[in-house]
Amino acid sequence: MKQYKLIGPITQLISLETIKTKGSVKDQDLTIIEKAGILIEGEKIHTIGLFSDLKEKADKNTTEIIELRTDYVCTPGFIDAHTHICFSGSRANDYAMRNAGKSYLEIAKAGGGIWDTVTQTRKATMQELSGGIVKRANTLLKNGITTVEVKSGYGLSVEEELKMLRAIKNARPETKTDLITTCLAAHMLPKDYTGNHKEYLEEISTTLFPVLKEEKLANRIDAFIEQSAFSPSHIYPYFEKAKQMGFDITVHADQFTAGGSEVAVKVKAISADHLEASTDTEIEMLANSNVVSVALPGASIGLGCSFTPARKILDAGGALAIASDWNPGSAPMGDLLMQACVLGTFEKLSNAEVLAGITSRAAAALNLKDRGKLVSGMLADFNLFPTNSVHEIFYHQGKLVPSQVWKRGVLVS
């Protein structure tokens, strides 16, 4: 016999059912269901509607009715579509040097930067890495993030990348948050690698990619296209091989210099992330493609640099998701909602655009079609905020957190 849960009445339920993936969104475009109810069957949403109607129709023998006694606003579970929460160590010294006026290259020459984290992550055991992932994922979960993308990229050898990717896989059963794994072995050319960029990428694609498929460690391949990492000419063959093997592609693009977004469009990547250096040319190119632009305001805050031109991307008709980029170097905060609210303030985004950026459009950035909206058949991932208006969530800039977080039909926080 099927078992159901009915939750309500919810003061405002924001389903995002009618919000498209691309283009600007006004707040009045949000469909707000008042006095709403969510009928859950197993892990999925069975019905969204008026709580009173659903309660009247409910079979009391098969339905657990959970009545809410105070005001709540319900949103889809948040999705953080770009993080690096598999790491070891700290880069607090980098942060201090950066604020003291040191440049990215000066910090790297002083022993900081990505290679510092690579060194510390290589020293960590797989169990230590898994424990760190679980701890950070659970922190995100309390703030309403029910799906988290997690990258490798601090191993930078076949053996060490496998350690990271297996650590992510081992962490999955230990947290209620869904972890979506991305292989970022092309984060930078390892300092201890004796060959050139082409030889390193050939080794990774030939040796590592088959193991990813065999052990089901990841279905997404990422690369950092930048002067300090890999050029477009290096990356095209790497991405083509990944596509031939059935991997989804995402790109660290246009963070300091433009060029990566063009690669993302040409290889039909799922997303292009960062884009702080994108000009009108790149914005138009992205808007005319199906590539989801992912803004990472946490990196802008951490580095003290400009934000992704989110307003221009939306006005051009592009798709915009927002993610935290939680990492030990440029974005150590890991507070998705706060960062999204700050981006909204500086880029003049509507609350609807911010919400879509961390729910439905973030799902699109991960090529996930079963979450990000509250509609029949989707996963029952949702947040209940203790307020009577959706606008209060953004007004408090991340300080108003959910009272209840539901994941796959279960109250988890």
N, C-alpha and C positions, 0 to 999 in steps of 0.2 A: 504494500500500500504506500502510495506517495505521501511524503510529509512536507508541509509547507510552514513558512513563517510569514506573518503579516505584521508590519511595523508602521506605526502612525498614531495619531495624525501628525503630519509634518507641516510646520507653518509655511515653508516654501520649499519646493523641490525643483531643482534646476536640472533638467534632463539633458540639455544640449542636443536633443534629437534633430532639430532643424538647422543646426549650425554646420555650414560647409567647411571643408578642409582649407580652402583658399580664400583670400581676400579679407577686407576689413569687416568688422562686426560692431554694430551699435548695441548699447545696453538694452534698448527696447526690442532687439531681435531675440533676446532670451525668452523662451517659454517658461513661465513660472507657474507651477501647479500649487495651489494653496490647499491646505488641509488634506495633504496627499498621503497615500499609503503605498508601500512597496510589498508586493507579494513575492516571496522567494520560494523557489523549488530547487532544492539541492544547492548547487553553486551558482545558479543563474537566476536572473530576474524573470519571473513569470508574467507579472502584470504591474503596471504603474497606473494609478487612478485615484479617485477620491477615497479616502480611508473609510468613510461611512458606508459607501457602496460595497467596497471590498469586504468589509467586516460583515455586512448583512448577507453577502453571498457565501461567506466562508463556511466550510464544513468544520464544525467544532471538534470533530473526531480526528481530523487529520491536520488541522492548522493551529499552530501556536501563535496566539495573538499577543503582541508586545505593544502595549499602549504607552505612548509618551505623554508625560504630564506637564511639560513646559515647552517653550518655544524652541524649535530647531530649524535650521536651514540645511538642506541635504544637497550635496554636490557629488558628482562622480569621484571615485578615488583618484588621488593625484598620481601622476606618472612622471618620474624623473628620468628623462630620456638620454642623459649623458652624465655619467659619473666615473670616477677612478677610485672607488672605495676599497679596492684590493691593493693594499700597500702596507709598508712598515716604516716606522720612523717618523720624524718631524722635520719640517724645514722652517722652523721659527727664525733661524738665523737669516735665511733668505728674506723673510718678511722684514726683519729689522734693517738689513742692508738696503732693500728696495726703498723703504721709507726714508732712509738716510741719503738717498739720491743715487745709489749704485744702479748701473744698467743691467739688463738681462745677461749680456755677455760677461760683464765684470763679475757678476755673482757666480756664473758658471766657472769662470777661470779661478775663482776663489774656493772652488770645491762644492758649490751649491748647484742648483738647477735639477733637471730631470735625473742626471747621472747620480746625484746624491741619493735620490730615492731608489734608483736601481740598485745601488750598492747595499742600501739597508734592506731592501726587499729580498735581494738574493740571500742575505744572511738569515732571513726568517724561515722557519719551517712551514710546511703546508698547513699544519694544524694551527699555527699562530696566525697565518694569513686568513684562514677560514674564520677563526674567532673574531678577528678584526672586522671582517665583512659582516658577520652576524650582528655584532654590536652596533655598527653604523647603520645597517639596514633596519634594525629595530628602533633606532633613534628616528629615522625617517618615518617609520610606520606610525609612531606616536603623533607625528605631525600630519598624518593623512596620506602619506605616499605609499600606495599599495603595489606599485610596480616600479622596479629600479633597474636601469641598465647598468652593467658593471663591466669595465674594460680591463684587459690585461695591459701590458705595455711597459711594465717596470722590471721585466725579466730580461728581454732583449737577447735571448739565445733560445734555441729550440727547447733545451732542457728546462730553463727557468720560466719560459712562457708557459710550458706545460704544467709546471708547478702552480703557477698562478691560476690557470684555467681550471685545473683540477680542484684547487682550493675553492674557487667560485662554485663549482659543481657540488662539492661536499658541503658548502654552506647552505644550499637550497633547502634541505629538509629541516634545518635548524632555525628558520625564520618563516613567518607567515607571509612576508613580502615576496612577490614573484621577482626572481632575479633573471634578467635577460643578459646573456653573456656576449661580449664583443671581443674579438682578437685584435689587439693593437700592437702587434709585434713590430710594425713599421712606425714606431714612435720617434725614433732617432737612430742613427747609425751608432752601434755600441762603440765606446771608446776602446774596448779591448778586442775589437774585431780586426783581424789583419787584412781582410779584403776590402773591396770598395762597395759603394751603395748597391750597384747592380748585383754583385755576387751575394751580398747579404740577403737581398730580397729573393733571389733565386733559391737560396738555401732554405729560407723560411717557407716559401710557397711549395717547394718540392718535398721538404721533410716534414714540416709542421701541418700543412693543410690536410693531408690525408688522415693524420691522427685526430684532428678536430672532427672530421666526419665519422671516423671509426668509433671514437669514444663519445660522440655527440656532445662535444665540449662547447661548441659555438657554431652559430649559423650566420654570423656577421663578421665582416672584415673591415677594419678601419686603417687609416694611414694619416700621418701628419705631413701635409704638404706645406713646406716653409723653407726659407733659406737655411735655417739651422737644422733641418731634418731631411726631407726628400723632395726632389723636384718633380714636376709633372712628367718629365720624360722617364724618370726612374719608376714612377708609380703606374703608368698606363699598362705595361705588361703584367705587373703584379695584380692589378685589379681585373684585367682580362682573364687571367688564369683563375682567379677567385670566382668570377662570374661563370666560367665554364664548368666549375665544380659545384655550382648551385648556391654559392654564398650570396647573401645580401651585402651591399656595399654602403658604407658611410664614410664621411671625409671630415677630418679636421681642416677647415678651409678658411683662408683669408683672415687669419688671426692678426698677423703683423703686416703681411703684404698680400696683395691679390694674386690669384692664379689657381687656388684650390677649388673654388666654386665652379670654374669652367670645366675642370676635370670631373667634378661631381655631376654636372649636367651631361657631359659627353658619355660618361660610363653608365648613365641612368641610375645614379646612387639613390638610396632611399632618403638620405638626408645629407645636408652640408652644415656643419656645426662651427660656431664662433662667428665669422663674418664681420668682425669689428672693422676690418680694412676694406670691406666691399664698397665699391663706388656705384654710381648710377648704372654703369655698364653691367656689372655683375648682378645688381638687383634686377634689372630687366631680364637678364638671362635666366635667373632663378625663377622669376615670376612666370616666365613663358615655358617653364618645365614642370614636371611633377615632383621635383626634389623639394623636400620639406626643409626650410631654413630653421635652424635651431639656435636661438640666442642663449648666451651663457653669461648672464649679468654677474654671477659670482666671480668670474675671471676678471671682468672689468673693474669690479670693486677691489679685488685682491691686488691687481696690477696698477690700479689708478689710471686706467686708460678709457678710451671712449667706449660707449655701448654699441652693440649691434644696431644698425639702422632699422629698427623694427617697424617704425611708423612708415618709412618709405617702402619697405618690403610688403607690408599689408596694403598700402595704397596702390602699389603697382599690381596687386592681385596675387601676391605670393602666399604661400602657406608658412605660418610662423608658429613654432613650438618654443617653449622656454624650459631650460634645464639648469641644474645647479653647477655642473662641472666639479662636484666635490672632489678635491684632490689635495695632497699635502703641500703643494707649492703655490700655485696661483689662486686657488679657490678653496681655502681651508674651512670655510664656514659651514657649508652643507645645509643651508636653510632655503629650500626651494621657494616657499610661499613668500618669505620676506624679500628675496631677491627678485621674484616676479613682480611684486608690488613696487619695488624701487624702479625696476625697468619701466613699469607702467607710468610712473610719475615722470621720469626723465624723457621717455619717448612718447608721452601722451597717448597711451593705449587705453581703450575703454576697459571697464571691468570684465565685460564679456570677452574681449580679446585676451586678457590675462588668463581668465578661467579656461578658455578653450586651449590656450597655449600650454597649460599644465594638465590637460585631460584629453579631449578628443584629438587635438592636433599633435599632442605628444605621443598618443597611440599611433598615429599615422607615421610619425618619425621613426617608430620601431616596427612598422609594418604589422601592427597588431589590430585585428578587426573585431576582437571580442570584448573590448573594454573602452573606457573613455566617455561613454554616454550611458544614461540610465534609461534603457529601453528593453522591451521584452526580448529575451534570448541572450542578452549580454551578461557577462559576469556580474554577480551581485557584489561589486566593489563600490563602497560609498562612504562618505563622511557625514556626520551630524554635528553641526556647529551650534553652540548655545547662543543663538541670537534669532531675531525675527526678520532680518533682511540680509540678502546676499551681499549687499554693498558694505555691510559692517565688516565682512571678512577682509576686504581689501583696504578699507579705511584704517584698520588697526595694523596694517603692514606686517602681517605674519605673527603678531602677538596674540591674536585670537586663534586658538588651536581647537581641533575637534574634541568634543566630549566623548564621541563614539566613532570608532573606525571599524567598518565591516569589510571583511575580505572573503570572497567566495562564499557569501552567505553566512559567515560566522563573525560574531563580535570578537575582535582581536585586540582592541585597545580602548 
